[in-house]
Amino acid sequence: MDSVKGQLLISSARLYDDSFRHTVVLVGEHDAEGAVGVILNRALEVTVQDTIPALGELGGRLFEGGPVDMDQAVILAQGPGVDLPVFGDVGFITGEVPYGIRRARVFLGHAGWGPGQLDAEVAADAWILEDADEGDIFTDSPDTLWPDLLKRKGPPYDLMARIPFDPTMN
């Protein structure tokens, strides 16, 4: 499978893992060694300033980036000086926050896949691929990103957008 770096993974109805159910993941790297990314639509009810004062200048809500290394902060930013570019001028910062960053999100943890694991999940239709867009990455409505993307893709995905997180509640 070709690399899906810089693309969004939209969880499909076939993905039952609670860590990824109803999620949208930006893939930051994908190669033969595996893949890493961050979940974009799991905003927490705490701010960056209140939780990680050293990163308080970035402001906003803190996000759950994934089930791996939940005690580590991951910074996704847009602007000059990102250390690990993903697409355009959007990428990850691994050191000091550079001058000129226009937007940033701070995540606790990240998502990760071993060699071939993400390829197998995509082949099994657990994920729906979509080109990443900076508007989706830094949306003001992260809580509705999953259904919004599915609706935007149109039939048959728009029907999937109505599936509740817990199908037994339907």
C-alpha positions as CSV (number, residue, x, y, z in Angstrom):
1,M,0.0,0.0,0.0
2,D,1.2,3.5,-0.7
3,S,1.8,5.8,2.2
4,V,-1.2,7.7,3.6
5,K,0.9,10.3,5.3
6,G,-0.9,13.6,5.3
7,Q,-4.3,11.9,4.9
8,L,-7.2,11.6,7.3
9,L,-8.4,8.3,8.5
10,I,-12.1,8.3,9.2
11,S,-13.2,5.3,11.3
12,S,-15.8,3.3,9.5
13,A,-18.7,1.3,10.9
14,R,-16.5,-1.8,10.9
15,L,-14.2,-0.3,13.5
16,Y,-15.4,-1.3,17.0
17,D,-12.3,-0.6,19.0
18,D,-13.3,2.1,21.6
19,S,-9.9,3.8,21.2
20,F,-10.8,4.7,17.6
21,R,-14.6,4.4,17.2
22,H,-16.0,7.6,15.6
23,T,-12.6,9.1,15.3
24,V,-10.7,11.1,12.6
25,V,-6.9,10.6,12.6
26,L,-4.3,12.7,10.8
27,V,-1.5,10.4,9.7
28,G,1.8,12.1,10.4
29,E,4.0,9.3,9.1
30,H,3.4,6.0,7.3
31,D,6.1,3.7,5.9
32,A,7.3,0.1,6.2
33,E,8.1,0.6,9.9
34,G,4.5,1.5,10.7
35,A,2.4,4.6,11.1
36,V,1.7,7.4,13.6
37,G,-0.9,10.1,13.9
38,V,-3.2,12.0,16.2
39,I,-6.9,11.8,16.8
40,L,-8.3,15.2,15.8
41,N,-11.8,15.0,17.3
42,R,-11.4,14.1,20.9
43,A,-11.2,17.5,22.6
44,L,-10.9,17.2,26.4
45,E,-12.7,19.4,28.9
46,V,-9.5,21.1,30.0
47,T,-7.3,23.8,28.5
48,V,-3.7,23.6,27.6
49,Q,-2.9,26.4,30.0
50,D,-4.5,24.6,33.0
51,T,-2.9,21.2,32.2
52,I,0.5,22.1,30.7
53,P,1.3,25.6,31.7
54,A,4.7,25.5,29.8
55,L,2.6,25.3,26.6
56,G,0.0,27.7,27.7
57,E,1.0,30.2,25.0
58,L,-0.6,27.8,22.4
59,G,-3.9,28.2,24.2
60,G,-7.2,26.3,23.5
61,R,-8.5,23.0,24.6
62,L,-6.3,20.0,25.2
63,F,-7.0,16.9,22.9
64,E,-6.6,13.2,23.4
65,G,-4.3,12.3,20.6
66,G,-4.5,8.5,21.0
67,P,-4.0,5.6,23.3
68,V,-0.1,5.6,23.1
69,D,2.0,7.6,25.5
70,M,-0.9,9.5,27.1
71,D,1.5,11.2,29.4
72,Q,3.4,12.9,26.5
73,A,2.4,16.2,24.8
74,V,2.3,16.2,21.0
75,I,2.1,19.6,19.2
76,L,0.5,19.9,15.8
77,A,1.0,23.3,14.2
78,Q,0.6,25.4,11.1
79,G,3.3,27.9,10.1
80,P,7.0,28.2,9.5
81,G,9.4,26.1,11.5
82,V,7.5,22.8,12.0
83,D,10.0,20.1,12.6
84,L,8.1,17.2,11.0
85,P,6.0,18.4,8.1
86,V,2.9,16.4,7.3
87,F,1.4,18.4,4.4
88,G,1.7,22.0,3.3
89,D,2.9,24.1,6.3
90,V,1.1,21.8,8.8
91,G,3.3,19.5,10.9
92,F,4.6,18.5,14.3
93,I,6.9,20.5,16.6
94,T,9.4,18.5,18.6
95,G,11.3,21.2,20.3
96,E,10.8,24.9,21.1
97,V,7.7,26.5,19.6
98,P,9.1,28.6,16.7
99,Y,8.1,32.2,16.0
100,G,5.3,32.6,13.4
101,I,3.1,29.7,14.2
102,R,-0.4,30.6,13.1
103,R,-2.3,27.8,14.7
104,A,-1.6,24.9,17.0
105,R,-3.3,22.0,18.8
106,V,-1.8,20.2,21.8
107,F,-2.6,16.5,22.2
108,L,-1.9,14.0,25.0
109,G,-0.6,10.8,23.4
110,H,-0.8,9.6,19.8
111,A,-2.0,6.8,17.7
112,G,0.4,4.2,16.4
113,W,0.5,1.1,14.2
114,G,3.2,-1.5,13.7
115,P,4.6,-2.6,10.4
116,G,1.7,-3.5,8.0
117,Q,-1.0,-3.0,10.6
118,L,-2.6,0.2,9.2
119,D,-2.4,-1.3,5.7
120,A,-4.3,-4.3,6.8
121,E,-6.9,-2.2,8.6
122,V,-7.4,0.0,5.5
123,A,-7.7,-3.1,3.4
124,A,-10.4,-4.5,5.8
125,D,-12.4,-1.2,5.4
126,A,-11.9,-0.2,9.0
127,W,-10.8,3.3,7.8
128,I,-12.1,5.6,5.1
129,L,-9.3,7.8,3.6
130,E,-9.8,11.5,2.9
131,D,-7.3,14.1,1.9
132,A,-6.3,16.3,4.9
133,D,-7.4,19.9,4.8
134,E,-6.1,22.5,7.3
135,G,-9.7,23.6,8.0
136,D,-10.5,20.1,9.2
137,I,-7.3,19.8,11.2
138,F,-8.0,23.1,13.1
139,T,-11.8,23.0,13.1
140,D,-13.7,25.0,15.7
141,S,-16.1,22.0,15.9
142,P,-13.9,19.0,16.6
143,D,-16.8,17.2,18.3
144,T,-18.7,17.0,15.0
145,L,-15.7,16.4,12.7
146,W,-16.5,12.6,12.2
147,P,-20.1,13.0,11.0
148,D,-19.3,16.2,9.1
149,L,-16.6,14.5,7.0
150,L,-18.8,11.5,6.3
151,K,-21.7,13.7,5.3
152,R,-19.3,15.7,3.0
153,K,-18.2,12.5,1.3
154,G,-21.9,11.8,0.3
155,P,-23.6,8.5,-0.3
156,P,-23.1,5.9,1.1
157,Y,-21.0,7.5,3.8
158,D,-23.6,10.1,4.9
159,L,-25.7,7.2,6.2
160,M,-22.8,6.0,8.3
161,A,-22.7,9.4,10.0
162,R,-25.9,8.7,11.8
163,I,-24.6,5.5,13.5
164,P,-24.5,6.2,17.3
165,F,-21.3,5.6,19.2
166,D,-23.1,2.8,21.0
167,P,-25.3,1.0,18.3
168,T,-27.4,-0.6,21.1
169,M,-28.7,2.9,21.8
170,N,-30.3,3.1,18.3
